[in-house]
Amino acid sequence: MNLTLLGTGCPAVDIHRYGPAQIIRHDGQAVLVDCGSGVSQRLLAAGTPGRDLDGVLLTHLHSDHIVDLFQLVISSWHQGRDRPQRVFGPPGTRRYVDGLMELWRPELEQRVAHEQRPSTAALTVEVSEFGPGERIGFGALQVTTIEVDHRPVRHAYGFVFEGDGTRLALSGDTRACPALIEAARGVDVLVHEVFVHREMPVIRGRRSAETVDNVAAYHTLSSEVGKIASEARAGCLVLTHFVPPDCDREALLAEVAADFAGPVIVGEDLMTIDPLTRTVAYNGAVMALGRKAP
């Protein structure tokens, strides 16, 4: 099993961190989690275009996590996908997808009639909605849904992926959440969002003190995430969904590592982590995480 971070950013636009998305690949299966801005380009760069996806999982229906879903559908069709795109998401996903496809229906009808491509199967989206504690299978890759705490957003989820003895947990968007910690206990890799509070100052005309406090209230602070990984006894902590995206990486690493003795990885777009070989590949470099603790 391996994980590639496709987009490690947030709603704030950044040229280095695209919108939230990651792909998990195992035993010939490829599952995308979230469809943030630029996901189709990142999938292509990661070597698994939308044409080849076996499923799409949505953590929740915030715009930064779903904004490029239609682009994924249309680009997958252009790439020659010959089957429907399978989307799994929380309650409300079906209504969102139906509305999205209806919005673009006139353009799709025009394209289909004019372009005369061999198949239109890829323009069908098959939606399955899930609740807490459900199991979703993709061949040898099994996924468990974990309800997390992103209130006031309802129906927010993280996931635990399992395959051939390897376990990986992904937080989705959440404040510190006991249910996630319990579900992630002993995982090989914990992929967790992070809010760097000290780097979100009040800026007149852009964000108030109330803005900063309210956004922080439904995310996990950089002062908390190392403690979460430690309590879960995770084998490795990977940080993503950086708020703000242009944070001080060295200061963040030092802060988190003070609370977690295992490997801490400040994620970057197109970074790949392999829990089995305990390696990290990024921008042509390959790094070892060292031996797994007994």
N, C-alpha and C positions, 0 to 999 in steps of 0.2 A: 504494500500500500504506500502511495506517496501523495503528498499535498503540494499543490502549487498555488501560491498567493497571486491572484490575478489583479486584484485591486485592494489596496490597503488604506484607502482614504475614507472620506466622510462627505457630507453634503458640500463642504467648502471645496471649491475647485482648486486643484493642484496639478501641475504638469508632471510630477513624479509619482503621485499616488492617485490612481484612478478610483472609480467608485467601488464599493464593497463587492467582492466576488472571490471565490476560490474553487478549485477543482480537485476532487479526490479521485485517484485512479487505482484500481485493484483488479487483478486477474481478468484483464480485458474489458472491465467496466469503467465508465467515466461519468462521474456525477458532478454537476455544477451546483454550487451553493450561492444563491443570489445573483442578481443581474444588474450590478451597478454600471454607471456610465463608462463606456469604453470596453465592455466585457467581450464583445465579438472580436475586437482587435487583439485583446490580451489572450483570448483562447487560441487564436491563430498563431500568435507568437509562442505560446506554450506547446504547440504541436498537436492540439486536439481541438479542431474547429467545431463550431456548433453542429455541423453535419453529423459528427460522430458521437454526440452525447447520448447517454442512456437514460438520463433523467436530470431534471432541474428541481432543486429544493429551495424554497423560499423561507427565510427565517421569520419575516414579518413584512407588512405591506407599507413600510415607510418608503417614500419616493426614491431615496438614494440606493435602496436595495432592489428596486424593480424597474427603474426608469428605462433600461435598455432591453426589456423583455421582447418588445416588438422587433427591435433591431436584430435580436438573436434569431427570432423566427424567420424574418425575411432574408437575413444573410445566410442562414442554414439552407434555405431553399435555393438561393443562388449558388451555394456550394455543392448542390446535388443531393441533398438529403432526400431519402425516399420513404420516410415514415413520419408519423406525427411526432411532434415534440411533447414529451411527457413532463408535466409540471405538477409538483406536489407542494402544497402550501397550507397555511392555517385557514380557518373560516374567513370567508370574504374573498378568497383567491379566485373562485369560479366567477363571481360577479365581476371582479376586476378584469379577468382575462376576457370574458364575454364582451364587456364594454370596450376594452382595448381593440379587440378584433373587429367589432362593429364600427368603431371610429374610423378604422383604416379600410373598411370593406370596399368603398368605391375605388380607392387606389389599387387594392389587390385585384379586384375584378378587371380593372383596366390592364394591369400587368399580365395577369393570366391570359387574357384574350390576345394581347399584343405580342407577348414574348414567346408563347407557344413552347414552353419547357415540357420535358417528357412527363413530369409528375407534379401534382399539386398536393401530395400527401403531407409534405412538410409544412403546409400552411394551416394544417389542423393542429389544434392544441388540446391535448387530453389532460384534463385537470382532475386531481384527486386531493381532497381536503383531509387533513389529519387533526388529531387531538393529542393530548398529553400521553406519553408512554406507549405510543404505537410503534410497530416495527415495519419497516419498509425494506424489501429485498431487491438487490440488483445482483443476481448471480450469487457469488461467494461473498459479496459485500452486503453487510446488514447495517441498517441505520435505525437508531432509536430516537424518537422525538422527546425533547425535554422542554417543558414549559418554563420560561425564565421571566424575570421581573423587569419589564420595560415600561411600567405604568407611567403615564396614563394610557400608553398604547396597550390595547388588548391583543391577545393571541400572538405573543412573541415567543420564539423557540430557539433553542440550541439543539445540537445533534451529537450523538455518539456513534462513530463508525467502527465497525468490527470486521476483521477478515483475517483468517489463518493465524489467530493468536495475537494480532496487533490491534490496539484500540487507540482511537483519536477522538478527542472531544473538541467541539467548536461552540463557542459561547453564544453567537449571535449578539444582538444588542441587549444589554442588561445591566442593572446595578448589581452589586455583590449579591449572589443568589445561592442560598443553601442547597436548593434542589440540584443546581448545576454542579456544585462541589461534590455532592454525594454521587451523582451519576458519573462524574469524571474521576472518581477515586481510583488511583493506580493506573491511569491511562499512560500510554507511551508518550503522547503529545497532547498538550492542551493549547488550543488556539483561542486567544482571548482578546476582546476589545479593550481599549485603554483611553481614558480621558485625562489629559495632562493639565490639571487645573491651574497650575502656576503660570502656564503659557497662554491663558485666556483672559487677558486683562480687559477691563471695561474700556470701550472706545466710543466716545461720544458720536451719536448718530448711527452707530453700527450695532453695538450691544451694550445693554445696561447691566448693572450688578444682578438684577433679577434674572436677566437672560442667562448669564453665566451660571448662576445657582440652579436655575431650573433645568438647564441642559445637563449639568453635572449630576443632578439628582436621579436621572434615569440611565446613567452610564457608570462604568466602573473606574474609579480614580486610580491614577498611577501609584498612589500610596497604598492601595488595597490589592492590586492584582497579584503582586508577589506573594502576599499572605494567602490568597485564594489558591494559587498553585501549590504552595507549601502544604496547606490543609488537605488538598486533594491528593497529595503525594504523587504529583505528576512527574513523569520522567523528563519532560522538557516543556518549557513555556515559550510559545510563539506569540508575539504581540502584533495586533493588527487593528484596523478601523481607528486610526490615530486621529484624535481631536485635540489640538489642531493638527493638520497633516504635516506641517513644517516644524515640528517640535525638535528640541535639542536631543539628539539620539544618545549622546554619551551621558548626559545628565539623567535621562530616562532609564538607561541601562543600569546606572549606578543605583538609582533609587529602587528599582524593582529587585535587583540582585541582592540588595541588603536584606530582603525578606524571603528570598527563595534561593536555596543552595544549589539547585540543579542548573542545567544550561538555560540561558535566557536569550532568545533571538528577537532582535528588533526587526520585524518583518519588512520586506521591500517587495514591490510589484515584480512578479516573475521569479520569485525565490521558490525553490523546491526543497521540501523536507522529506526525507525517507526514514521513517521510524525503524524499519528493519535493519538497514545498513548503518543507521545513525549518522547520516550525512546531510549536509546542507549544500545545495548548489545554487550559485547566483553569479550572473554576469561572467561566466566562464571559470569561476573559481569553485572548488569543491572543498568543503571543510568537514572534519570529523567531530562528532559530539562526544567522543570518548565512550568507554564501556558503560553499559547500563548498570546502575547500582543494584546489588543483590537484594 
